[in-house]
Amino acid sequence: MSYRMCRPFGAMRHNTRPFPNAPARESRNRGLALSATGYFCTMLPALLTFVDTSLRMAALHHPIVRCLAFFAIAVIAETTRGEMSEIESIESYETAVEADCPAIEACPELDVWVVSTRRLPGICSLPKDVNFGIERLAGESCSRCWEQATLFELVGEPSRPLVVFVHGNRYSPSDAKQQGLVLARRIASHACGGVAPRVVIFSWPSEQDGLLLKDGRRKYARAYSEGHYLAWLLCQLEPEQPVGIVGYSFGALVTAEALDDLSRTSPSDIPWSERPGRTNLVFVTPALRCDAFAPRGPFRRGIDGVDGVTLVINSQDKPLKFFPLLEPTVRVDAMGLVGMSRRWLPAEIDYSATDAARTVGKLHTLWRYLESGPLSARIAHGSLAGMGD
């Protein structure tokens, strides 16, 4: 399709640090960032006064020039406040994850894996073969760490439900692992006393590369490549295996592209739309076109192989308001901001949608959804719905 972009991307180093012991250097860096952002917000009134005085001295009395200057400072300040709040949220959750290590003992069946594409190049179509970086969480209790594994081991239990977590933008390898493990615990706690599903963290190269819009456009383009990699991974599963996919932010775009690939390419003798195993989608504030699954939408064919859709939007999500700028030729709002129409989906698909604005506010961070009991329960239930039938 003409709206898609394909560009070459360099490989990125994969962090293989054991979990959950994080180096003290990261905590110090985050503390410095928090102090700097707090100082900036405190000095904001004085900065505005200084800019106003400077513009007057420079004889720039035109009201448009002054308004533009104040608007730029306000945008920077608001972005900084949002980043400061997100750092606080992540910092507190990292502490909670480390302190909550005994919770692993309460879930002995917890089964978490990582499939990494961070060293792979950008591609424009479904590959014939992929050499993923695969790890699994091994060991007992607080001595657990990540160890290398193989694709054969990953897909070796077709009777066990598989949940794939596809994260969004600006995730380091360790961030993806930490957040994926918290999500795995939430999902395991909703497994209705049965065997906890195998949770796969699909870790793709989304670390920050540039500022704001430039970074967003690069990751928007990269998400299409990641969709091809995810489709290849799903092709390796047995048709009977139940699959749930949790896509957050750009992770929803990755998932939509993967399903579109599967609608055109049969992973086995059985097309994906006719496979006996159930497929559930959970989109959390998806950075995806709101008309993606409309009758003439770009990903309409991919929804045919889906049995359940759970949509969690945030009508106050500030970063998603800039989504139309990622593809100027289209200018469509994000599904995570405005939602989508139920009538666009086939009647047989189980569908639920909720607006998390009151709980999450303007921030764009999955941590807020995971630390909310009702929202995390909705995500977990949506990923497992109908798999115990």
Buried (B, 14 or more C-beta within 10 A) or exposed (E): EEEEBBEEBEEBEBBBBBBBEBEEEBEEEBEEBBEEBEEBBEEBEEEBEEBEEEBEEEEEEEEEEBEEBBEEBEEEBEBBBBBBBBBBBBBEBBEEBBEBBEBBEEBEEBBBBBBBBBBBEBBEEBEEEBEBBBBBBEEEEEEBBBEEBEBEEBBEBEEBBBBBBBBBBBBBBBBBBBBBBBBBBBBBBBBEEEEBBBBBBBBBBBBEBEEEEEBBBBBBBBBBBBBBBBBBBBBBBBBEBBBBBBBBBBBBBBBBBBBBBBBEBBBEEBBBBEBEBBBBBBBBBBBBBBBBBBEEBBBBBBBBBBBBBBBBBBEBBBBBBEBBEBBEEEEBBBBBBEBBEEEBBEEEBBBBBBBBBEBBBBBBBBBBBBBBEEBBEBBBBBBBBEBEE
